[in-house]
Amino acid sequence: MPLPVPVLPEGVDPAWLPPGAFRAIGGRRTLIRGSAPLVETVHGEVAEACRRFGGRVERDVPDGGAYDLVLALGADGLGDEGFTRVREGGTTTVTASGGRGLLYGLFHVVRLGEEAFRGERAREVHRPALAVRMLDHWDNVAVHPVMGQVERGYAGGSLFWDDGRARGDLERVRAYGRLLAACGINAVAVNNVNVHATEARLLTGRIGEVADIAAALRPYGVRTHLSVSFAAPVVLGGLATADPLDTAVRDWWARATRRVYEAIPDFGGYVVKADSEGQPGPFAYGRTHADGANLLAAALEPFGGTVHWRAFVYDHRQDWRDRTTDRARAAYDHFVPLDGEFAANAVLQVKHGPMDFQVREPVSPLIGAVPRTRLAVELQITQEYTGQQRHVCWLGPMWSEVLRFRPEPGRSVGETARGGLVAVSNAGAGPFWTGHPLAQANLYTFGRLAWEPDAEPREVLDEWIALTFPGAPRRLSDGLHAVLDGSWRTYEKYTAPLGVGFMVQPGHHYGPSVDGYEYSPWGTYHFADRDGVGVDRSVATGTGYAGQYGKPWSGLYESPDTCPDELLLFFHHVPYGHVLHSGSTVIQHIYDTHFEGVEEVAQARRVWAGLGDLVPPEWHARVAQRYEEQTRSALEWRDQINSYFFRKSGVPDAHGRRIH
């Protein structure tokens, strides 16, 4: 029997898989060949499309019929996820070695729509560039008194948990797995990397709840991972120590992991945040992070599991008076000496920038600096520092810049990330999945870039538009591009300038507060004074951070004369009158971009207002409401930033605009 397509609760947006996206397949005759659990998912998808649009689907019948589409197992050498597509003699044929590949091939045909059934097409081979394409959910099982149900979540409650319990109805989780498979995501960690007491118990006494979630995601080829506490042997096992070299500790992890795989045979592995922001780790026992990661890797290895060990380790109790300690240096300083010491199934998970998902950062120098270590690059979809899904901020162009960056000649970040691409999810239990309906484009774009890191973001956005609004007229497509294409740079313009970062309200991180973290222990400073602004990270006179890069980047970043404008204040403390490569001074750039950013938001808001006849009313109303807030916030950012730097510098705006 075909596996039925999940049914969404009434009022939940179908995102990029509305019924209309399957019209091209559903009106045709399809043959499906092969047997595997995910082939039943493929059969269910096609059968539902045919039920809606009058087509026909058959299974494993002898040759002789005329079919518009053939989906078949049997290709060799493609791995479990690869597939081929060819069109000849009026038939489009997708072949794959495994069920996942056939599922991805089906969704590829869905993306192509009618184009998949036109003309002739030579055989194409499609394989993911990265084997692991993963989402980390920062979902709390129990509602946290400060962070709530989802830490840094801006789309409602958790898809998995509800105030201390697993959600009883997991049909929406299965629908979520369907969305993820349709853009190429194949792994999900279902709980917060900050593992609190309740979440810790998922590893042992509550593993059955995780198994239920895994069962809901499995039909769409999504493997389940779990964030665990390094101190679990103490917290859960009653041991006196969590020392990674202690035999009793190693035995405890081996037993606990065996029980996990008894409940979830295709379990993906563990995610660990250790010795970071108060989370326990191997430093407490005088051990290295390689010791800690290898402990868990050894427990997972017999079952084919992987430990994702986050490199987000830094001093969050820094003395703001101490200018020699530089948070940006921390990951490199901690982990480069350990290169080659991590087990083969241990993945070092590195944030794409050295700080914390800012709107503009350099690529982390740790990427490319540990060639003997499997490395995963971590992005953040959930927009903690880019508008929190209250602002339109499509991040595809930023991620593309990161993935195409070459830490060393001839090798991009996308090619360096042998451990995969990971992102903090932006999905939640709200009706639009992502809070801001247009933020669905970020989730989709991440999946497609994880599959193909050198894909053109604008073409990926075209896919999302066509799938979300099947048959969208040109005016709608152009309008969506108009409001999304430049939205990341618009957000950058009215927030923190020239790579300096942060300047946000402490704690919740929404809205401007130029000095919010300036005298704090978190190490996120801008050092603005009457003479200039920025952090000196040069080798010659600063923290030496620029020297962590290989050539040519170390030389480029070392001097303010060669440093790219957009990163100038990240690497250098310069006078307000310093002339940028653009020809503007730093202070005038701050004024101009903040006025421009507000104007661009106003223009995007006008464009959206003109699309009311082309999108569902609930979409239009929700986005219009979000634009109202974005306009208010952008004005606040503009006025606070400009006023702050006018008062610091005493330099008036060259155009005579009002600054408070």
Secondary structure, 3 states (H helix, E strand, C coil): CCCCCCCCCCCCCCCCCCHHHHHHHHCCEEEEECCCHHHHHHHHHHHHHHHHHCCEEEECCCCCCCCCEEEEECCCCCCCCCEEEEEECCEEEEEECCHHHHHHHHHHHHHHHHHHHCCCEEEEEECCCCCCEEEECCEEEEEECCCEEECCCCCCCCCCEECCEECCCCHHHHHHHHHHHHHCCCEEECCCCCCCHHHHHHHCCCHHHHHHHHHHHHHHCCEEEEECCCCHHHHCCCCCCCCCCCHHHHHHHHHHHHHHHHHCCCCCEEEECCCCCCCCCHHHHCCCHHHHHHHHHHHHHHHCCEEEEECCCCCCCCCCCCCCCCHHHHHHHHHHHHCCCCCCCEEEEEECCCCCCCCCCCCCCCCCCCCCCCEEEEEECCCCCCCCCCCCCCCHHHHHHHHHCCCECCECHHHHCCCEEEEECCCCCCCCCCCCHHHHHHHHHHHHHHHCCCCCHHHHHHHHHHHHCCCCCHHHHHHHHHHHCCHHHHHHHHCCCCCCCCCECCCCCCCECCCCCCCCCCCCCCCCCCCEECCCCCCCCCCCHHHHCCCCHHHHHHCCCCCCHHHHHHHCCEECCCECCCCCEHHHHHHHHHHHHHHHHHHHHHHHHCCCCCCCHHHHHHHHHHHHHHHHHHHHHHHHHHHHHHHHHCCCCCCCCCCC
